[in-house]
């Protein structure tokens, strides 16, 4: 079965290479390549460089040693689709198009083939479009989650030249699917006959990594942007037997072994990615980002402590649901071994990459560029508010302003208040002792969001 999987993977990669359109032009030494790796449901404490003591992540730890590690970086949402929407558009969840995994009212068929999936629309200007206008070749592999088949939200209509992976985030729960998408064509995976059939052959993560490595090779003489939203580790735990060998003798549950194997697999493939950059002398001309899309699906307390000392996990507005590991590496440009506690979040990625590349970001975005902080020049303390809203099981809002963090349920709910400078675990609600801070945040919340046709406070 293992040999069959390798043979199948080999032929699929050959087919993909043959179907790629050759890119013309020479790599500019003035503009860096960009690789943005975002994994799925990895917790703040799942990496060695963030305190993990059980699962070994040597390649990502080395990435941190060779670059900058952020301790106060946040995702765009505590769940998948809206987090990705903020990343692509530079707008927070009070303004971005996709504000939840599922809409609260049916989506018209002229916009989406799935009645609960809201796609990005033509008015949205995604990162790939900005970089394409700046002369970049753009590619993506993994989980998209921002447009169903045939909609205007698919990657090829949002600025990506080449795409391989899942459009629908629920289908992406299955790491052995019967098909996914290559550009706007269906790519059937022989041997993977039925969803969630654990006897299947082709592990989707391997195809994503091979696509990424081949994309780098195919575009080594151009300037490129490669977005890798991996589907692992996620909460559906399934891994090929060969990737579990190092954990089989552990006195752990089967799920614990698979989760550790998935994190290790990601680390292994990050090592392969850096080796590929070095092979083509692209290492010092490529900025690589690594993060997660939201907090850990499971805390794994007592085994891995995936949220670390933070409160909550995925679907929580507390730190464990929205704070992410964020590492940025570019030898010679990003300082080695740096650690920054500067607070920033996914809406900042688009303007940051725009400043890095000299591209023109769209107007009316919520993010700011943190490029000076990434390259070690530093940024002054910012007076802005960072905002999140969440629409599952009610309506929730969160705000960070300086070291103050506020959370509430309901559009008129009482604000909880925490001082992250001395209460990172959000254990002590100090709203009663700080009425002036509460009043300031309340005033901000009155204007923080615009109405959405598909999501409204309940």
C-alpha positions as CSV (number, residue, x, y, z in Angstrom):
1,X,0.0,0.0,0.0
2,X,2.9,2.4,0.8
3,X,4.6,1.7,-2.5
4,X,1.3,2.2,-4.3
5,X,0.8,5.6,-2.6
6,X,4.3,6.7,-3.6
7,X,3.8,5.7,-7.2
8,X,0.4,7.5,-7.3
9,X,2.0,10.6,-5.8
10,X,4.8,10.5,-8.4
11,X,2.4,10.4,-11.3
12,X,0.1,13.1,-9.9
13,X,3.0,15.5,-9.5
14,X,4.2,14.7,-13.0
15,X,0.7,15.6,-14.3
16,X,0.6,18.8,-12.3
17,X,4.0,19.9,-13.6
18,X,2.9,19.1,-17.2
19,X,-0.2,21.2,-16.8
20,X,1.5,24.3,-15.4
21,X,1.9,27.2,-17.7
22,X,5.6,28.1,-18.0
23,X,6.3,31.4,-16.4
24,X,8.4,34.0,-18.4
25,X,10.8,36.6,-17.0
26,X,13.7,36.7,-14.7
27,X,13.8,36.8,-11.0
28,X,14.2,40.4,-9.7
29,X,16.8,40.8,-7.0
30,X,15.0,44.0,-5.9
31,X,11.7,42.2,-4.9
32,X,11.7,39.3,-2.5
33,X,9.8,36.1,-3.0
34,X,7.1,35.5,-0.3
35,X,6.0,32.2,1.1
36,X,3.2,32.3,3.7
37,X,2.6,29.0,5.5
38,X,-0.6,28.7,7.6
39,X,-1.4,25.5,9.3
40,X,-4.8,24.4,10.6
41,X,-5.8,24.4,14.3
42,X,-2.3,24.4,15.7
43,X,-2.2,25.8,19.2
44,X,0.0,28.6,20.5
45,X,2.0,26.1,22.6
46,X,2.5,23.3,20.0
47,X,6.0,24.3,18.9
48,X,9.3,23.9,20.7
49,X,10.2,27.6,20.3
50,X,6.9,28.4,22.1
51,X,7.4,26.1,25.0
52,X,6.4,22.6,23.6
53,X,8.3,19.9,25.5
54,X,6.8,16.7,24.1
55,X,6.6,17.1,20.3
56,X,9.9,17.9,18.6
57,X,9.8,20.6,16.0
58,X,13.5,21.2,15.1
59,X,13.0,22.8,11.7
60,X,10.5,25.3,12.8
61,X,12.6,26.0,15.9
62,X,15.6,26.6,13.7
63,X,13.4,29.0,11.6
64,X,12.8,31.0,14.8
65,X,16.5,30.9,15.6
66,X,17.2,32.3,12.2
67,X,14.4,34.8,12.1
68,X,11.9,36.7,14.4
69,X,9.4,35.1,16.7
70,X,6.3,37.1,17.7
71,X,4.6,36.5,21.0
72,X,1.6,38.7,20.6
73,X,0.4,37.9,17.1
74,X,-3.3,37.1,16.4
75,X,-5.4,35.4,13.8
76,X,-8.4,37.1,12.3
77,X,-11.0,34.9,14.0
78,X,-11.2,31.8,16.3
79,X,-12.4,29.7,13.3
80,X,-11.3,28.9,9.8
81,X,-13.1,30.9,7.0
82,X,-13.3,34.4,8.6
83,X,-9.7,34.1,9.7
84,X,-8.7,33.5,6.1
85,X,-10.9,36.3,4.8
86,X,-9.2,38.8,7.1
87,X,-5.8,37.5,5.9
88,X,-6.7,37.9,2.3
89,X,-8.5,41.3,2.5
90,X,-6.7,43.2,5.2
91,X,-10.1,43.8,6.9
92,X,-11.1,42.6,10.3
93,X,-14.2,40.5,11.0
94,X,-16.4,43.6,11.4
95,X,-15.7,44.6,7.8
96,X,-14.5,41.6,5.8
97,X,-16.9,39.8,3.5
98,X,-16.7,36.3,5.1
99,X,-17.4,36.6,8.8
100,X,-18.2,33.0,9.7
101,X,-17.9,29.4,8.5
102,X,-21.6,29.4,7.7
103,X,-23.9,32.2,6.9
104,X,-27.0,32.9,9.0
105,X,-29.3,33.2,5.9
106,X,-29.2,31.2,2.6
107,X,-26.7,32.5,0.0
108,X,-28.3,33.1,-3.4
109,X,-27.4,30.5,-6.0
110,X,-25.9,33.1,-8.3
111,X,-23.2,33.8,-5.7
112,X,-22.5,30.3,-4.4
113,X,-23.3,26.7,-5.2
114,X,-23.5,26.0,-1.4
115,X,-26.3,27.9,0.4
116,X,-24.3,28.5,3.6
117,X,-20.9,29.4,2.2
118,X,-20.3,33.0,1.4
119,X,-17.6,33.7,-1.2
120,X,-15.3,36.6,-1.6
121,X,-16.7,38.9,-4.2
122,X,-15.2,40.9,-7.1
123,X,-15.0,44.0,-4.9
124,X,-12.6,42.3,-2.5
125,X,-9.0,42.9,-3.4
126,X,-7.0,39.9,-2.1
127,X,-3.3,39.8,-1.4
128,X,-2.7,37.7,-4.6
129,X,-4.3,40.4,-6.7
130,X,-2.1,43.1,-5.2
131,X,1.0,41.1,-5.8
132,X,0.0,40.0,-9.2
133,X,-0.3,43.7,-10.2
134,X,3.2,44.2,-8.8
135,X,4.6,41.5,-11.2
136,X,4.5,38.4,-9.0
137,X,3.6,34.9,-10.0
138,X,1.1,33.6,-7.5
139,X,0.3,30.1,-6.3
140,X,-1.7,28.5,-3.5
141,X,-2.0,24.9,-2.2
142,X,-4.1,23.6,0.7
143,X,-7.4,24.8,2.0
144,X,-9.1,27.9,0.6
145,X,-12.5,28.1,2.2
146,X,-13.5,31.4,0.6
147,X,-15.5,30.4,-2.5
148,X,-17.3,27.3,-3.7
149,X,-16.9,25.7,-7.2
150,X,-18.1,28.1,-9.9
151,X,-18.3,31.1,-7.6
152,X,-16.4,34.4,-8.0
153,X,-14.6,33.5,-4.8
154,X,-12.4,30.7,-6.2
155,X,-8.6,31.3,-6.0
156,X,-8.1,31.7,-9.8
157,X,-10.6,34.6,-9.7
158,X,-8.9,36.2,-6.6
159,X,-5.5,36.7,-8.1
160,X,-3.9,33.2,-8.0
161,X,-2.3,31.9,-11.1
162,X,-2.0,28.3,-9.9
163,X,-4.0,26.4,-7.3
164,X,-4.3,22.9,-5.9
165,X,-6.5,21.9,-2.9
166,X,-9.9,22.1,-1.2
167,X,-12.4,24.9,-1.8
168,X,-14.8,23.7,0.9
169,X,-13.5,23.8,4.4
170,X,-15.7,20.9,5.6
171,X,-14.3,18.6,2.8
172,X,-10.9,19.6,4.0
173,X,-11.6,17.7,7.3
174,X,-10.7,14.5,5.3
175,X,-7.0,14.1,4.7
176,X,-7.7,11.3,2.2
177,X,-10.4,12.8,-0.1
178,X,-11.7,11.3,-3.3
179,X,-11.0,14.5,-5.2
180,X,-10.0,18.1,-4.8
181,X,-9.3,21.0,-7.2
182,X,-6.5,21.9,-9.6
183,X,-7.3,25.4,-10.7
184,X,-11.0,25.1,-11.7
185,X,-10.8,21.4,-12.7
186,X,-11.6,18.4,-10.6
187,X,-8.6,16.3,-9.7
188,X,-9.7,12.8,-8.8
189,X,-7.4,10.8,-6.4
190,X,-7.4,7.1,-7.4
191,X,-7.5,4.8,-4.4
192,X,-9.3,7.4,-2.3
193,X,-12.8,6.1,-3.0
194,X,-15.0,7.4,-0.2
195,X,-14.8,10.3,2.2
196,X,-13.3,9.4,5.6
197,X,-12.4,5.9,4.5
198,X,-9.3,5.1,6.5
199,X,-8.0,2.5,4.1
200,X,-7.3,5.1,1.4
201,X,-4.0,5.7,-0.4
202,X,-3.1,9.3,-1.1
203,X,-2.5,11.6,1.8
204,X,-3.5,15.1,0.7
205,X,-0.9,16.9,2.7
206,X,1.9,15.2,0.7
207,X,0.4,16.5,-2.5
208,X,0.3,20.0,-1.1
209,X,4.0,19.8,-0.1
210,X,5.0,18.5,-3.5
211,X,3.0,21.2,-5.3
212,X,4.8,23.8,-3.2
213,X,8.3,22.4,-3.9
214,X,7.5,22.2,-7.6
215,X,6.1,25.7,-7.7
216,X,9.3,27.0,-6.2
217,X,11.3,25.1,-8.8
218,X,9.1,26.1,-11.7
219,X,9.3,29.8,-10.7
220,X,12.9,30.0,-9.4
221,X,13.8,32.6,-12.1
222,X,10.7,34.8,-11.4
223,X,9.4,36.7,-8.4
224,X,6.7,34.6,-6.7
225,X,4.1,34.6,-3.9
226,X,3.3,31.1,-2.6
227,X,0.5,30.7,0.0
228,X,0.4,27.3,1.7
229,X,-2.7,26.9,4.0
230,X,-2.0,23.4,5.1
231,X,-5.0,21.3,6.4
232,X,-3.0,19.6,9.2
233,X,-3.1,19.1,12.1
234,X,-6.8,20.0,12.3
235,X,-9.2,18.0,14.4
236,X,-9.9,15.1,12.1
237,X,-6.8,12.9,13.1
238,X,-5.6,10.5,10.4
239,X,-2.1,10.0,9.2
240,X,-0.3,7.3,7.0
241,X,1.3,4.6,9.1
242,X,4.8,5.5,8.0
243,X,4.5,8.9,9.6
244,X,3.5,7.4,12.9
245,X,6.6,5.1,13.3
246,X,8.3,7.5,15.8
247,X,5.2,7.5,18.1
248,X,4.0,3.9,18.1
249,X,5.8,2.9,21.2
250,X,4.6,5.9,23.2
251,X,2.1,5.2,26.1
252,X,-0.4,7.6,24.5
253,X,-3.8,7.4,23.1
254,X,-4.1,6.8,19.3
255,X,-5.3,10.3,18.8
256,X,-2.4,11.7,20.8
257,X,0.0,9.8,18.6
258,X,-1.6,11.0,15.4
259,X,-1.7,14.6,16.5
260,X,2.0,14.5,17.4
261,X,2.7,12.9,14.1
262,X,0.9,15.6,12.2
263,X,2.8,18.4,13.9
264,X,6.0,16.5,13.2
265,X,5.0,16.0,9.6
266,X,4.5,19.8,9.2
267,X,7.9,20.4,10.8
268,X,9.6,17.9,8.4
269,X,8.0,19.6,5.4
270,X,9.1,23.0,6.5
271,X,12.7,21.6,6.5
272,X,12.1,20.4,2.9
273,X,10.9,23.8,1.9
274,X,14.0,25.6,3.3
275,X,16.2,23.0,1.6
276,X,14.5,23.7,-1.7
277,X,15.1,27.5,-1.3
278,X,18.8,26.9,-0.6
279,X,19.1,24.5,-3.5
280,X,18.1,27.3,-5.9
281,X,19.9,30.1,-4.0
282,X,16.6,31.7,-3.1
283,X,17.1,31.6,0.7
284,X,18.2,35.2,1.2
285,X,15.7,36.5,-1.3
286,X,12.6,34.8,0.2
287,X,10.6,36.0,3.2
288,X,8.8,33.0,4.8
289,X,6.0,33.4,7.3
290,X,4.7,30.5,9.5
291,X,1.5,30.7,11.6
292,X,-1.8,28.9,12.4
293,X,-5.3,30.0,11.3
294,X,-6.8,29.9,14.8
295,X,-6.3,28.3,18.2
296,X,-6.0,24.6,18.9
297,X,-9.1,22.4,18.3
298,X,-8.2,20.5,21.5
299,X,-6.1,21.8,24.4
300,X,-4.5,18.4,25.1
301,X,-4.0,19.4,28.7
302,X,-1.7,17.0,30.5
303,X,-0.1,15.8,27.3
304,X,0.9,18.6,24.9
305,X,-0.8,21.6,26.5
306,X,-1.5,23.0,23.0
307,X,-2.9,26.3,24.3
308,X,0.1,26.7,26.6
309,X,-0.9,28.9,29.6
310,X,-3.5,30.8,27.5
311,X,-7.3,30.5,28.3
312,X,-9.5,28.8,25.8
313,X,-9.1,27.2,22.4
314,X,-10.6,27.3,18.9
315,X,-14.0,29.0,18.9
316,X,-13.1,31.1,22.0
317,X,-12.5,34.8,22.0
318,X,-9.9,34.4,24.7
319,X,-6.2,34.3,23.9
320,X,-6.2,30.5,23.3
321,X,-8.7,30.9,20.5
322,X,-7.0,33.7,18.6
323,X,-3.4,34.1,19.5
324,X,-1.1,32.3,17.1
325,X,2.6,31.4,16.8
326,X,4.1,33.7,14.1
327,X,7.6,33.3,12.8
328,X,9.2,35.3,10.0
329,X,12.5,34.4,8.4
330,X,14.6,36.0,5.7
331,X,18.4,35.7,6.3
332,X,20.2,39.0,5.9
333,X,17.0,41.0,6.2
334,X,15.2,39.7,9.3
335,X,17.3,39.6,12.4
336,X,18.3,36.2,13.7
337,X,16.9,35.0,17.0
338,X,14.8,38.1,17.6
339,X,11.7,38.0,19.8
340,X,9.0,40.7,19.5
341,X,6.0,41.3,21.8
342,X,4.5,43.9,19.4
343,X,0.8,43.1,19.0
344,X,-0.5,42.6,15.5
345,X,-3.0,40.4,13.6
346,X,-4.0,38.9,10.2
347,X,-5.4,42.2,8.7
348,X,-1.9,43.5,9.0
349,X,-0.4,40.9,6.6
350,X,-1.6,42.6,3.4
351,X,-0.2,46.0,4.1
352,X,3.0,44.5,5.5
353,X,3.6,42.4,2.4
354,X,2.7,45.5,0.3
355,X,5.4,47.5,2.0
356,X,7.9,44.7,1.7
357,X,7.3,44.4,-2.1
358,X,6.5,48.0,-3.0
359,X,3.0,47.0,-4.0
360,X,0.0,49.3,-3.7
361,X,-2.4,48.1,-0.9
362,X,-6.1,48.7,-1.4
363,X,-7.8,51.6,0.4
364,X,-10.1,51.3,3.4
365,X,-8.4,48.3,5.0
366,X,-8.1,47.8,8.8
367,X,-4.5,46.6,8.9
368,X,-1.3,48.4,9.3
369,X,2.2,47.5,8.1
370,X,4.4,45.9,10.7
371,X,7.3,45.5,8.2
372,X,9.7,47.7,10.3
373,X,9.1,45.5,13.3
374,X,9.8,42.3,11.2
375,X,13.2,43.6,10.0
376,X,14.3,44.8,13.4
377,X,13.8,48.5,13.1
378,X,11.0,48.5,15.6
379,X,7.6,50.3,15.8
380,X,6.4,52.8,18.4
381,X,3.5,51.7,20.6
382,X,0.3,51.9,18.6
383,X,-2.9,53.4,19.9
384,X,-5.2,51.4,17.6
385,X,-7.9,48.9,18.6
386,X,-7.7,45.4,17.2
387,X,-11.2,43.9,16.7
388,X,-12.8,40.5,16.4
389,X,-16.4,39.3,16.2
390,X,-17.7,35.7,16.1
391,X,-21.1,34.4,15.1
392,X,-21.4,30.8,16.3
393,X,-23.6,30.0,19.3
394,X,-24.5,33.6,19.7
395,X,-22.6,36.8,19.0
396,X,-19.3,37.6,20.6
397,X,-16.9,40.5,20.4
398,X,-13.3,41.0,21.5
399,X,-11.0,44.0,21.5
400,X,-7.3,44.5,22.2
401,X,-6.1,48.1,23.0
402,X,-2.5,48.3,24.2
403,X,-2.4,45.6,26.9
404,X,-6.1,45.7,27.6
405,X,-8.3,42.9,26.3
406,X,-12.1,43.0,26.4
407,X,-14.5,40.2,25.6
408,X,-18.3,40.1,25.6
409,X,-21.2,38.0,24.6
410,X,-24.1,39.8,22.9
411,X,-24.1,43.2,21.2
412,X,-25.1,44.9,24.5
413,X,-23.4,42.4,26.8
414,X,-21.2,43.3,29.7
415,X,-17.6,43.6,28.9
416,X,-15.0,41.5,30.7
417,X,-11.6,43.2,30.9
418,X,-8.2,41.8,31.4
419,X,-4.7,43.3,31.6
420,X,-2.5,41.0,29.4
421,X,0.6,42.6,30.8
422,X,0.2,40.7,34.1
423,X,-2.7,38.3,33.3
424,X,-2.0,36.6,30.1
425,X,-4.2,33.7,31.0
426,X,-7.2,36.1,31.4
427,X,-8.1,34.8,34.9
428,X,-9.0,38.1,36.6
429,X,-11.9,40.3,35.2
430,X,-10.9,43.8,36.3
431,X,-13.7,45.7,34.5
432,X,-15.2,47.0,37.7
433,X,-11.9,48.6,38.7
434,X,-11.4,50.3,35.4
435,X,-14.6,52.1,34.3
436,X,-12.7,54.6,32.2
437,X,-11.1,51.8,30.1
438,X,-14.5,50.1,29.7
439,X,-16.1,53.4,28.6
440,X,-13.3,54.0,26.0
441,X,-13.7,50.5,24.6
442,X,-17.5,50.8,24.6
443,X,-17.3,54.0,22.5
444,X,-15.0,52.2,20.0
445,X,-17.4,49.2,19.7
446,X,-20.2,51.6,18.7
447,X,-18.4,52.1,15.4
448,X,-16.2,49.0,15.1
449,X,-18.4,47.1,12.6
450,X,-20.6,47.5,9.6
451,X,-23.7,45.5,8.9
452,X,-23.5,42.3,6.9
453,X,-26.1,40.7,4.7
454,X,-25.2,37.3,6.0
455,X,-24.2,37.8,9.7
456,X,-25.9,40.0,12.2
457,X,-25.7,40.2,16.0
458,X,-28.3,38.1,17.8
